[in-house]
């Protein structure tokens, strides 16, 4: 999962006994923002400014650390970077500030962490200015502590984030810098936020509740957040061509390159992989968008009707032919003609199709004159045409003529990173405004093999949406067929002699199933940290070699470039 997949209505939920609001697995209480400033002032009058600052930082640090742990337990992040980036969105969702990272280096294996960025509309700075006016020092103590705690959880070692400029001091925005303790020249005991005192426990608990005061502002910011996130969705205005995987990115690149040409395209793929969606994408980017798009399923029509449908007929050609009819080759004009399931064509029609493709003319059934056509031909099949050629069931010359530009659509089980974006796309179409999917449902969908591919996924989402109106979709709402086919005993894990890495992955999934997806429990059984557990179960799609990290600026924010 990627950080941009987080949705406010899925992170903030209403569930449990009493239907109370929940954030990151913990019940929250909503209070007014002014109470935070009043409490800070009261504590300062008792403990002094220095001790109050330490208390606020400690409270924020432990809240951030707990949130990072909850995020690792609830979601399977694509990488440590995505886990870390989720914290940037969460700080906005929970009302602390709108955060932007200007530059950062993150490599937990090498122990490298350095970050700089800005906080816009900080809750603490805004409240300070309202109640006290300008401050001589930075005031965003909870925010800095929260960011430090979350980063420390993702990095696996203490990280300290300091506020270097504050709006309460008169700066336009708050600015921060983050490093490891070694980077700051510190040791853990020197940082008060990381070693809270037992006598401060009650105060820290009270401060965690005060963080819930930000929820008042979440509602007015929800529309803005959703608009920004929709702008990051892939692929934008392509009407159903939704993907995130590298394999589908390559498919799209091929489609974009061939679209402006007149080359014949052969799209191969299992049933339900979205072949017609890809054909319509090619038509849209071909320069023929204003021209007709004609489609025919070669597997659904009897031979004599299919021949007439494709090539047309003249009056009296057969019983019932009481007038001349133009076929789809001609009716498509200068547009696109899509022949679906072309592998189902009988041999005699294959010969006629070959002639039409080679000479760019068609002869109607019963006619003597040939008609020139200008349409662009795109074909698709769920069969292996090369195998059919070797078996004598498909003409070799037609096969080579069709596959001038072949594109293969991978099945959904080979591009699992597309499951969640597709599911959300279908859910929004079926039930606009639906609260979305629970982490358990996402996990169950990611384990399923999807033999029916995208068509099966769409049906499963519709099934779940019917059973969960107004509620998050849980595993119990998904079709029973989604129970992942997996080994049900330890003795079956290694029957096919897998590699060590594959065996570890299977055992991890087996333990997760036995614990009903409870990652904390599974991690204890296996004797590993929960972060190690989700690393083992995430999709194995990281590129080989060292990880490259960089940021590319945009008018809509920052995008991670790996």
C-alpha positions, -999 to 999 in steps of 0.1 A, spaced: 0 0 0 11 36 -7 8 66 15 -15 83 -10 -40 54 -5 -50 67 29 -85 81 31 -98 103 59 -130 84 61 -111 51 65 -86 64 91 -113 82 111 -140 56 118 -170 51 140 -172 17 154 -170 -4 186 -194 -3 215 -213 29 215 -202 38 179 -175 62 192 -151 79 168 -118 60 165 -84 71 151 -56 46 145 -74 19 166 -80 42 196 -112 59 208 -109 97 207 -128 126 223 -134 158 204 -128 191 222 -126 227 213 -92 241 202 -92 268 228 -90 242 256 -56 232 244 -42 267 248 -59 271 282 -44 239 295 -10 248 282 -12 281 301 -23 264 333 4 238 332 30 264 324 20 284 355 25 253 376 56 236 360 73 264 342 79 269 305 108 243 303 90 214 319 58 222 300 77 221 267 92 187 277 58 174 287 42 185 254 70 170 234 68 137 253 31 135 248 34 142 211 63 117 207 44 88 223 13 96 203 33 96 171 51 64 180 18 47 188 3 59 155 33 45 135 29 11 152 -9 11 145 -2 20 108 22 -9 105 -3 -33 121 -33 -22 99 -17 -17 65 8 -35 43 31 -6 31 50 -10 -1 82 3 16 95 20 48 93 52 27 55 48 21 50 41 58 70 72 67 51 93 40 18 82 55 27 102 86 28 134 65 -8 128 55 -19 118 90 -6 150 106 -30 168 83 -58 144 88 -56 146 126 -55 184 124 -19 192 135 -7 209 104 -4 206 66 31 192 61 53 194 31 87 177 28 112 198 8 141 173 10 148 141 29 171 111 30 157 79 44 177 46 46 171 26 77 197 0 67 225 25 65 212 45 95 207 77 73 179 101 81 177 138 73 147 159 65 136 195 60 102 209 53 74 232 63 42 230 85 14 252 72 -15 262 95 0 246 126 -27 241 153 -3 251 181 10 282 164 -25 294 154 -38 289 189 -8 307 205 -13 337 183 -50 339 191 -45 338 228 -11 353 234 2 371 203 38 368 190 62 344 208 100 348 211 105 310 206 89 282 186 57 268 201 48 237 180 60 212 207 33 186 203 37 187 165 75 183 167 72 155 192 45 137 172 66 139 140 97 126 159 78 97 174 63 86 141 96 89 122 114 70 150 88 41 146 94 39 109 131 43 110 136 18 138 158 42 158 154 75 177 148 104 154 146 140 166 126 167 146 131 203 157 111 234 147 136 259 133 112 287 125 76 293 137 47 313 126 41 323 162 74 341 159 63 361 129 75 337 101 52 330 72 52 292 79 67 269 104 99 251 93 115 220 107 146 198 104 149 162 113 180 141 120 191 110 140 204 117 175 239 111 162 232 137 135 223 162 162 253 152 183 230 139 211 225 107 231 191 93 240 192 103 277 198 139 266 164 141 249 136 144 274 108 134 251 123 100 246 125 91 283 93 102 300 91 101 338 66 80 356 54 111 375 44 126 342 21 98 331 -12 114 341 -3 146 324 7 128 292 -26 109 291 -45 142 294 -24 157 266 -33 128 243 -69 136 248 -63 172 240 -50 162 206 -85 152 197 -94 189 196 -82 190 160 -112 171 148 -133 203 148 -112 215 119 -110 182 100 -146 185 86 -139 218 69 -106 205 55 -120 171 43 -132 184 9 -98 201 2 -79 169 11 -101 147 -11 -96 171 -40 -59 170 -37 -58 132 -34 -80 127 -64 -55 148 -83 -29 122 -75 -50 92 -86 -38 72 -116 -46 77 -145 -68 108 -142 -93 113 -170 -87 79 -187 -122 66 -179 -116 33 -162 -80 27 -172 -69 25 -135 -36 10 -125 -5 15 -103 17 -15 -112 48 -13 -133 34 -40 -156 4 -19 -165 25 12 -168 44 -6 -195 12 -17 -212 0 20 -212 33 31 -226 30 6 -255 -6 16 -261 3 53 -262 31 47 -287 9 26 -311 -23 46 -308 -14 74 -333 -4 48 -360 -26 27 -382 -8 -6 -372 -30 -36 -365 -29 -44 -327 -34 -78 -311 -42 -77 -274 -39 -109 -255 -49 -117 -220 -71 -138 -198 -109 -132 -197 -117 -102 -175 -83 -85 -177 -98 -53 -194 -89 -58 -230 -118 -37 -243 -109 -9 -218 -74 -9 -234 -88 -9 -269 -110 22 -261 -79 38 -246 -60 33 -279 -90 47 -298 -91 77 -276 -55 86 -282 -54 76 -319 -67 109 -333 -99 90 -343 -119 100 -311 -145 119 -332 -148 89 -355 -169 57 -348 -159 29 -325 -173 -4 -335 -170 -36 -315 -181 -72 -323 -176 -104 -302 -166 -131 -326 -175 -158 -301 -212 -149 -297 -225 -149 -333 -231 -179 -356 -208 -181 -385 -232 -169 -412 -243 -139 -391 -208 -130 -381 -197 -129 -418 -226 -107 -427 -219 -85 -396 -183 -80 -406 -184 -78 -443 -220 -69 -451 -243 -86 -476 -263 -78 -508 -300 -83 -512 -310 -119 -518 -276 -133 -506 -295 -156 -482 -330 -161 -468 -341 -129 -450 -316 -107 -468 -343 -83 -482 -319 -53 -486 -282 -45 -489 -263 -41 -457 -229 -26 -451 -206 -45 -427 -188 -31 -397 -155 -28 -417 -173 -1 -438 -196 13 -411 -166 20 -389 -155 47 -415 -122 62 -404 -127 51 -368 -117 19 -350 -131 -17 -355 -125 -40 -325 -127 -77 -331 -130 -94 -297 -121 -131 -293 -107 -133 -327 -94 -168 -319 -129 -181 -321 -132 -174 -359 -137 -205 -381 -110 -213 -406 -130 -201 -437 -137 -167 -420 -100 -165 -411 -91 -167 -448 -116 -139 -456 -103 -117 -427 -67 -122 -439 -76 -110 -474 -94 -80 -459 -64 -70 -438 -39 -74 -466 -58 -57 -494 -78 -32 -472 -110 -42 -491 -140 -63 -482 -165 -82 -504 -201 -84 -490 -217 -118 -488 -233 -126 -522 -216 -96 -538 -192 -93 -567 -177 -59 -561 -151 -51 -534 -154 -21 -511 -124 -2 -497 -125 5 -460 -104 30 -439 -110 17 -403 -82 9 -379 -84 -28 -369 -77 -39 -333 -82 -75 -322 -82 -93 -289 -81 -129 -277 -80 -149 -244 -64 -178 -263 -28 -186 -271 -29 -181 -309 7 -194 -313 -4 -227 -298 -35 -228 -320 -13 -223 -350 8 -253 -341 -24 -273 -337 -37 -263 -371 -67 -244 -356 -55 -209 -366 -39 -197 -398 -2 -189 -394 -3 -161 -420 -33 -145 -403 -16 -148 -369 15 -128 -382 -8 -103 -399 -28 -96 -367 2 -94 -344 19 -65 -361 19 -49 -327 11 -74 -299 3 -62 -263 -2 -87 -235 -24 -78 -205 -12 -94 -173 -37 -111 -150 -47 -94 -118 -28 -119 -97 4 -107 -113 -3 -70 -105 -17 -70 -70 -8 -34 -64 -37 -26 -88 -63 -43 -66 -69 -15 -42 -71 14 -67 -94 -7 -89 -116 -16 -59 -120 20 -49 -127 30 -85 -155 5 -87 -169 13 -53 -171 50 -60 -190 42 -93 -214 17 -75 -219 36 -43 -206 73 -43 -195 85 -9 -192 49 5 -169 49 36 -145 24 19 -127 -8 29 -114 -20 62 -77 -31 65 -89 -67 70 -109 -66 37 -80 -51 18 -58 -79 32 -83 -106 21 -86 -91 -14 -48 -90 -18 -45 -127 -9 -71 -139 -34 -59 -152 -68 -87 -136 -88 -92 -162 -116 -119 -140 -131 -95 -110 -130 -110 -74 -130 -145 -86 -139 -145 -108 -107 -131 -79 -87 -159 -56 -99 -185 -82 -90 -170 -87 -56 -170 -50 -48 -206 -47 -59 -215 -77 -38 -198 -61 -8 -213 -26 -14 -248 -42 -13 -241 -58 21 -225 -28 37 -245 4 29 -231 32 49 -205 11 66 -169 1 60 -166 -31 39 -152 -59 60 -141 -94 52 -176 -106 61 -191 -85 33 -169 -101 6 -181 -131 -14 -172 -165 1 -151 -174 -30 -125 -148 -19 -112 -171 8 -76 -174 -5 -66 -209 -16 -36 -215 5 -19 -243 24 -40 -253 55 -13 -271 73 24 -267 80 32 -299 62 20 -284 29 41 -253 29 72 -269 13 57 -296 -8 70 -280 -40 105 -272 -25 103 -234 -26 132 -211 -21 140 -200 15 125 -166 9 93 -181 -5 91 -205 24 94 -177 49 67 -157 30 43 -187 31 49 -194 67 43 -158 76 10 -158 57 1 -191 74 6 -177 109 -14 -146 99 -43 -168 89 -41 -188 121 -42 -155 141 -71 -141 120 -48 -114 107 -37 -101 141 -2 -89 132 9 -82 167 0 -117 178 16 -132 147 48 -113 152 50 -126 188 45 -161 176 73 -158 150 96 -139 173 100 -108 150 90 -72 152 57 -62 135 76 -41 110 95 -71 99 63 -90 95 47 -66 71 79 -63 51 77 -101 45 41 -100 34 42 -70 11 43 -75 -27 78 -83 -40 79 -56 -66 108 -34 -53 135 -29 -80 168 -46 -76 198 -26 -65 201 3 -40 171 24 -34 172 59 -49 153 87 -31 144 121 -45 117 147 -46 102 164 -76 83 196 -71 48 202 -85 21 228 -83 0 203 -63 27 193 -38 56 169 -37 58 136 -53 82 108 -43 105 97 -71 120 63 -65 
